[in-house]
Amino acid sequence: METKLINGDYVANGLGGVVRCKGDEALLARVLYRLTARRGQFPPMPALGSRLYLLGRESVAQRPSAARLYVAEALAEEDVNVTDVQLGPAGEGRMEVTVSLEYRGTDLTITLTV
């Protein structure tokens, strides 16, 4: 089971603990963590995380292919197939990244802002 996060914060269960998630929700929690953590920032696991934070350094024309590469790299250890990665504006120089996944015959989508 995974610990549930919303906007980077643990979700309290009202009993002094945290909410746990399982199944597809747990997978999406792991995916979100892998995509939002900065790759290389956790020395014991240098391959954990993504380089999505670097998208702003790419030319506009290169951003879609870079985003697909960064997502695939970050999720390589998960049992998922990345089927699509879309970019859109999120305001204030940020980008919205929508990732479509296939997991054991189920289509899942997750959106984050970088």
Buried (B, 14 or more C-beta within 10 A) or exposed (E): EBBBBEEEEEBEEEEEEEBBBEEEEBBBBBBBBBBBBEBEEEEEEEEBBBBBBBBEEBEEEEBBEBBBBBBBBBBEEBEBEBEEBBBEEBEEEEBBBBBBBEBEEEEBEBEBEB
